[in-house]
Amino acid sequence: MPRPLGDLEDAVMTRVWEWNRPVTVREVLEDLRSDRSIAYTTVMTVLDNLHQKGWVRRERAGRAYRYAAVSTRAAYSAALMNDAWAESDNPAAALVAFFGMMSPEQTAALRDALRVVDLGDGQPAGAPEGEAEV
């Protein structure tokens, strides 16, 4: 189970995910400073910790490192949702409660996703029995 990211880890990873390219400590620091007072060494430590935990990979760029995300925010969110659901003593009830909390936009996104996902019966979700969606 992926451990949920802490607040500062999430703030750093948000930049890495949004920029979708290798980033330096300095770049992340400068962007974070628009929201909070933070030291270079703090950002460096957070990125090093994220590297140790497997969230980012790094490569040398001169005397510094460039960090890049190992997976997407969507994959991280999906893993958290899957783990939370798997830990429920009543997964069906947990899903019903989760669906009940969804906004209309989230419900529409879920319907779109179900149209794309193959649920294991060889048919895209939402296709009537015996008919494949085109």
N, C-alpha and C positions, 0 to 999 in steps of 0.2 A: 504494500500500500504506500503510495507516495504521501509523505507527511505534508500537510498543508504548509505553504510558504508563510513565513512571518511577514509582518507589515513591511519592513525594509527590504526583505528578500523579494517580496511581491513588487514593490516599487521599482527595484532594479530590474527584475525579470520583465516587467511591463515594458520598460524601455528597450530591452534586448529583443523582445518579441515584436514590438511595434516597428522598430527600425529594421528588423529582418536582415541584419548584416553584422559582421564582426565589429565589436565596439571596444573602446578603450575605457579604462577607469576614469580618465579625465573627461571624456564625453558624457559618461553617465553622471559624474559628479556635477558638471556644469548644468545639466538638465535638472538634476535633483535639487540643486540650490535655488531654483525658482520657486520651490515648494517649502524648503526647510533649510536650516543651517546644518551643514554636515561636513565632516572632514574627509580629505582624500583617503587617509588610511582606513577610515570606516568603510568607504565604498570598496576599496581594495580588499579588505577583509571579507566583506559580503560576497564579492565576486569569487574570491578564493574558496570560500565555504561552498558556494553554489557549484564550483568546479569539483570540489571534493565529494559533493553529494550527487554529482552526475547530471546536473541541470544544464551546465554549459561546458563547452570544450574551449580550450585556449591554445593559441599559437603565439610564438615569439614575434614581436614586431620591434626590432631594435632592442632597447633596454626594457621595454614594457611588454605586456601581453595584449592580444585582442581576444575578446570572448564572444562566442556565438552560441545560440540556443541549441540544445540537443534535440528538443521536440517543440511542438507548437503549444500555445496557450490552450487551444481546443483539446489537444491530447491530454494535457494536464487536467483540465476541467472534467473531461470524460472519465479519467482514471479516478478522480475524487468522487464523482457521482457514482461510478460503479462500485467503489469500495464502500461508500456509505450505504448503498442499496444492499450489497452483499452482507453487511453486518446487521441488517434489520432482522428481527425475529418474525416479521410478516412482510416480505418484500412486496406483495401485491398491494397491501394497505399503504406501504410507504410510497409506492408509485402513485396511487390514487391521491394521497395527500400532496405529493409533489406536483402532480398535474393541477390540483386545485389551487395551488399558489401561483401558477403561471399567468403571465399577462397575455392579452390577446396576441401580441407580437410573438411571444415565446410559443404560444399554442400553434400559430401559423408556421413558425420555424420547425416545430416538432412534426407537424403534418407533412411539410416539405421533406424533412429528413426521412420519414417513414416511407415516402414514395421512392426514395433512392435506395434504401437499405434492403438487401436480400435477407430475409428472415430464415433462410435455410431450407425453404421448400422449393427453391429454384425459381420462385416468382418474386418480382419486386413487391414490397409491401404495398397494400392497397389494391393490388390486382385481384379481380374476382377469381375464384377457383376455376382452373382450367383455361384461364385467359392470361396471357402475358401482356403487361403494359408495353406500349410502344413509345 
